[in-house]
Amino acid sequence: MNQKNILLGHGSGGHLTHELIESIFLKHFDNPILNLLSDAALLPTAKGKIAFTTDSFVVDPLFFPGGDIGKLAIAGTVNDLAVQGARPAFLSAGFILEEGLSMETLENIVQSMAKEASKAGIQIVTGDTKVVERGKCDKIFINTAGIGLFDEEFSAIGIDLIKTGDKILINGSIGDHGMAVMSARNQLNISTKVESDCASLNGLIDSLSDFKSKIRFMRDATRGGLATVSAELCKHQNFGVRLFEDKIPVNEGVRGICELLGFDPLYVANEGKVVMVVANDVSDQMLQVMKNHPLGKDAAIIGEITSGQEGKCFMETQIGGNRVVDMLAGEQLPRIC
Amino acid sequence: MNQKNILLGHGSGGHLTHELIESIFLKHFDNPILNLLSDAALLPTAKGKIAFTTDSFVVDPLFFPGGDIGKLAIAGTVNDLAVQGARPAFLSAGFILEEGLSMETLENIVQSMAKEASKAGIQIVTGDTKVVERGKCDKIFINTAGIGLFDEEFSAIGIDLIKTGDKILINGSIGDHGMAVMSARNQLNISTKVESDCASLNGLIDSLSDFKSKIRFMRDATRGGLATVSAELCKHQNFGVRLFEDKIPVNEGVRGICELLGFDPLYVANEGKVVMVVANDVSDQMLQVMKNHPLGKDAAIIGEITSGQEGKCFMETQIGGNRVVDMLAGEQLPRIC
């Protein structure tokens, strides 16, 4: 690149846009479909269903312990596809850049996207870049939309399959992402290391494919945290959810920052945690398989589906009480993803 | 809605996000796939290929003569699919909202999106909303990604099919969108009415389906204008492009503002113009069919593919000269779409 910083002209659609595409985007995202630079990418599909999702990423700061906006933009969309039981296959990437953004920062982010995409086995096949004047966005916003394929016949996953007695599994500790971003944003000087759990979960979910017919429902617990997923899960349903506080893994560092700043880890965002509702009879086996995966070392059975208190989520607290768990009401942590 | 303005909490993933989704997005985008609000939408597809594209929209101002950011966000992505010969079928919508944006403005934009989507016959099936603090974006940015299907066997369109003697068609006047936005932005007091040509072109392209095998290549002439499309078309190819200045339709009002402000209409963005390269033997017939469509009244054959001057685009000027037409170099009009 001849320029060290993003100019308005990089969003013009002309020479500078082409230069940016070739020297940064194609360099790192390089694949035969994207390289054609057609108005729309042509993708091979099988007959049947495909999964389609989108997410925009506005996280502040751009880099935080355990990840950055680029890694997040890939993993977030990969996870939305994977929790639908799809194999994440194709991604689009839409960039909104602030005039003056350093080319080095952009390239670091793009490199991180390429690395995570390769890890997750997904291809970035189409994209778009806009540039806005200084002060009209915050350095960089990224949108990714994703397409997932179903290699075998479509296996049903859905809230309507959930039965009383089903168990609730999570693949590890909660609150890591939110508290990692929070500590980076506020430059908290904390001795315990807190790292974002930001990761693509399709590999972990794949490792449970032997139990496919026993998975009723999956969702990644991002904004609003485990609490919001659990409350949403049973909202308007003819069953309730019971969580066990003492079973929910929370890292020491996260617990510390939460206490310090007055957050409840139950509501703090995760970016590498899947909540699964699975049949009771295989829940222990599934937990073992999860624990054998690098992203599931601290997996735990944290709750169950109940027949009482329909539509409500309760948590048995460590001191033996019962607490209603509702969705997040206001906003704890803006721009966490 | 209880709130008159967007709060940070509307991006939290909790109660306020749900309220926003239900009272604005579902209200207007209502369809069975979107209404499920799953992490990823499940879409029916046929075996074969699909087309996939994305665009972010940051136009300033949000409303301009002939359109608004919502209409643009639908038509822009619909057109990217249509020029690949695909039938636009499914859209995602990703919103980045500035804290304090009025709910009324948001709803007007969403309504406009719904109207244009319905006109184009495309469904919005999945979405995402983020909210950033006041001053960290400019009211609203919208990303749409789109999936197009091929109802019949995939019909090839591509630069490699272009032959010497092929004709270049456009469905009407150039520069309208750019100058409409420009006049709205600067509140120019101009007597001649200039309106954006912002429109979904899939209907117009469909009307030419009898000539499918005769269409070599299509592209919508957006950022960078007709000049950039024409220059891109022959870049690195073994043919050249010749444009005829006196054949290129330019509305009086657009010509006036261009002269006033020093713009070249050839480089000004369009949002409802497709440039088609078609076989010479049917070009007149195709022109007639185009002219019968409401979006093609002012269609014209504006150029041809030449064997000389490979890789270059020339324009025969009205005074009989020859001018090289290159891609847009800098940035004429930031945030035109």
Boltz contact constraints between the chains, C-beta under 6 A:
constraints:
  - contact:
      token1: [A, 8]
      token2: [B, 331]
      max_distance: 6.0
  - contact:
      token1: [A, 8]
      token2: [B, 334]
      max_distance: 6.0
  - contact:
      token1: [A, 9]
      token2: [B, 330]
      max_distance: 6.0
  - contact:
      token1: [A, 9]
      token2: [B, 331]
      max_distance: 6.0
  - contact:
      token1: [A, 12]
      token2: [B, 328]
      max_distance: 6.0
  - contact:
      token1: [A, 12]
      token2: [B, 331]
      max_distance: 6.0
  - contact:
      token1: [A, 13]
      token2: [B, 223]
      max_distance: 6.0
  - contact:
      token1: [A, 13]
      token2: [B, 224]
      max_distance: 6.0
  - contact:
      token1: [A, 13]
      token2: [B, 228]
      max_distance: 6.0
  - contact:
      token1: [A, 14]
      token2: [B, 224]
      max_distance: 6.0
  - contact:
      token1: [A, 14]
      token2: [B, 228]
      max_distance: 6.0
  - contact:
      token1: [A, 14]
      token2: [B, 327]
      max_distance: 6.0
  - contact:
      token1: [A, 14]
      token2: [B, 328]
      max_distance: 6.0
  - contact:
      token1: [A, 15]
      token2: [B, 327]
      max_distance: 6.0
  - contact:
      token1: [A, 15]
      token2: [B, 329]
      max_distance: 6.0
  - contact:
      token1: [A, 39]
      token2: [B, 80]
      max_distance: 6.0
  - contact:
      token1: [A, 39]
      token2: [B, 83]
      max_distance: 6.0
  - contact:
      token1: [A, 39]
      token2: [B, 84]
      max_distance: 6.0
  - contact:
      token1: [A, 40]
      token2: [B, 51]
      max_distance: 6.0
  - contact:
      token1: [A, 40]
      token2: [B, 52]
      max_distance: 6.0
  - contact:
      token1: [A, 40]
      token2: [B, 53]
      max_distance: 6.0
  - contact:
      token1: [A, 40]
      token2: [B, 80]
      max_distance: 6.0
  - contact:
      token1: [A, 40]
      token2: [B, 81]
      max_distance: 6.0
  - contact:
      token1: [A, 40]
      token2: [B, 84]
      max_distance: 6.0
  - contact:
      token1: [A, 41]
      token2: [B, 52]
      max_distance: 6.0
  - contact:
      token1: [A, 42]
      token2: [B, 49]
      max_distance: 6.0
  - contact:
      token1: [A, 42]
      token2: [B, 51]
      max_distance: 6.0
  - contact:
      token1: [A, 43]
      token2: [B, 50]
      max_distance: 6.0
  - contact:
      token1: [A, 43]
      token2: [B, 52]
      max_distance: 6.0
  - contact:
      token1: [A, 45]
      token2: [B, 45]
      max_distance: 6.0
  - contact:
      token1: [A, 45]
      token2: [B, 50]
      max_distance: 6.0
  - contact:
      token1: [A, 46]
      token2: [B, 47]
      max_distance: 6.0
  - contact:
      token1: [A, 47]
      token2: [B, 46]
      max_distance: 6.0
  - contact:
      token1: [A, 47]
      token2: [B, 47]
      max_distance: 6.0
  - contact:
      token1: [A, 49]
      token2: [B, 42]
      max_distance: 6.0
  - contact:
      token1: [A, 50]
      token2: [B, 43]
      max_distance: 6.0
  - contact:
      token1: [A, 50]
      token2: [B, 45]
      max_distance: 6.0
  - contact:
      token1: [A, 51]
      token2: [B, 40]
      max_distance: 6.0
  - contact:
      token1: [A, 51]
      token2: [B, 42]
      max_distance: 6.0
  - contact:
      token1: [A, 52]
      token2: [B, 40]
      max_distance: 6.0
  - contact:
      token1: [A, 52]
      token2: [B, 41]
      max_distance: 6.0
  - contact:
      token1: [A, 52]
      token2: [B, 43]
      max_distance: 6.0
  - contact:
      token1: [A, 52]
      token2: [B, 126]
      max_distance: 6.0
  - contact:
      token1: [A, 53]
      token2: [B, 40]
      max_distance: 6.0
  - contact:
      token1: [A, 53]
      token2: [B, 126]
      max_distance: 6.0
  - contact:
      token1: [A, 54]
      token2: [B, 92]
      max_distance: 6.0
  - contact:
      token1: [A, 54]
      token2: [B, 94]
      max_distance: 6.0
  - contact:
      token1: [A, 54]
      token2: [B, 126]
      max_distance: 6.0
  - contact:
      token1: [A, 54]
      token2: [B, 128]
      max_distance: 6.0
  - contact:
      token1: [A, 54]
      token2: [B, 145]
      max_distance: 6.0
  - contact:
      token1: [A, 55]
      token2: [B, 128]
      max_distance: 6.0
  - contact:
      token1: [A, 56]
      token2: [B, 94]
      max_distance: 6.0
  - contact:
      token1: [A, 56]
      token2: [B, 96]
      max_distance: 6.0
  - contact:
      token1: [A, 56]
      token2: [B, 128]
      max_distance: 6.0
  - contact:
      token1: [A, 56]
      token2: [B, 130]
      max_distance: 6.0
  - contact:
      token1: [A, 58]
      token2: [B, 130]
      max_distance: 6.0
  - contact:
      token1: [A, 58]
      token2: [B, 132]
      max_distance: 6.0
  - contact:
      token1: [A, 80]
      token2: [B, 39]
      max_distance: 6.0
  - contact:
      token1: [A, 80]
      token2: [B, 40]
      max_distance: 6.0
  - contact:
      token1: [A, 81]
      token2: [B, 40]
      max_distance: 6.0
  - contact:
      token1: [A, 83]
      token2: [B, 39]
      max_distance: 6.0
  - contact:
      token1: [A, 84]
      token2: [B, 39]
      max_distance: 6.0
  - contact:
      token1: [A, 84]
      token2: [B, 40]
      max_distance: 6.0
  - contact:
      token1: [A, 92]
      token2: [B, 54]
      max_distance: 6.0
  - contact:
      token1: [A, 92]
      token2: [B, 145]
      max_distance: 6.0
  - contact:
      token1: [A, 94]
      token2: [B, 54]
      max_distance: 6.0
  - contact:
      token1: [A, 94]
      token2: [B, 56]
      max_distance: 6.0
  - contact:
      token1: [A, 94]
      token2: [B, 143]
      max_distance: 6.0
  - contact:
      token1: [A, 96]
      token2: [B, 56]
      max_distance: 6.0
  - contact:
      token1: [A, 96]
      token2: [B, 141]
      max_distance: 6.0
  - contact:
      token1: [A, 126]
      token2: [B, 52]
      max_distance: 6.0
  - contact:
      token1: [A, 126]
      token2: [B, 53]
      max_distance: 6.0
  - contact:
      token1: [A, 126]
      token2: [B, 54]
      max_distance: 6.0
  - contact:
      token1: [A, 128]
      token2: [B, 54]
      max_distance: 6.0
  - contact:
      token1: [A, 128]
      token2: [B, 55]
      max_distance: 6.0
  - contact:
      token1: [A, 128]
      token2: [B, 56]
      max_distance: 6.0
  - contact:
      token1: [A, 130]
      token2: [B, 56]
      max_distance: 6.0
  - contact:
      token1: [A, 130]
      token2: [B, 58]
      max_distance: 6.0
  - contact:
      token1: [A, 132]
      token2: [B, 58]
      max_distance: 6.0
  - contact:
      token1: [A, 136]
      token2: [B, 138]
      max_distance: 6.0
  - contact:
      token1: [A, 137]
      token2: [B, 137]
      max_distance: 6.0
  - contact:
      token1: [A, 138]
      token2: [B, 136]
      max_distance: 6.0
  - contact:
      token1: [A, 141]
      token2: [B, 96]
      max_distance: 6.0
  - contact:
      token1: [A, 143]
      token2: [B, 94]
      max_distance: 6.0
  - contact:
      token1: [A, 143]
      token2: [B, 143]
      max_distance: 6.0
  - contact:
      token1: [A, 145]
      token2: [B, 54]
      max_distance: 6.0
  - contact:
      token1: [A, 145]
      token2: [B, 92]
      max_distance: 6.0
  - contact:
      token1: [A, 145]
      token2: [B, 145]
      max_distance: 6.0
  - contact:
      token1: [A, 223]
      token2: [B, 13]
      max_distance: 6.0
  - contact:
      token1: [A, 224]
      token2: [B, 13]
      max_distance: 6.0
  - contact:
      token1: [A, 224]
      token2: [B, 14]
      max_distance: 6.0
  - contact:
      token1: [A, 228]
      token2: [B, 14]
      max_distance: 6.0
  - contact:
      token1: [A, 327]
      token2: [B, 14]
      max_distance: 6.0
  - contact:
      token1: [A, 327]
      token2: [B, 15]
      max_distance: 6.0
  - contact:
      token1: [A, 328]
      token2: [B, 12]
      max_distance: 6.0
  - contact:
      token1: [A, 328]
      token2: [B, 14]
      max_distance: 6.0
  - contact:
      token1: [A, 329]
      token2: [B, 15]
      max_distance: 6.0
  - contact:
      token1: [A, 330]
      token2: [B, 9]
      max_distance: 6.0
  - contact:
      token1: [A, 331]
      token2: [B, 8]
      max_distance: 6.0
  - contact:
      token1: [A, 331]
      token2: [B, 9]
      max_distance: 6.0
  - contact:
      token1: [A, 331]
      token2: [B, 12]
      max_distance: 6.0
  - contact:
      token1: [A, 334]
      token2: [B, 8]
      max_distance: 6.0
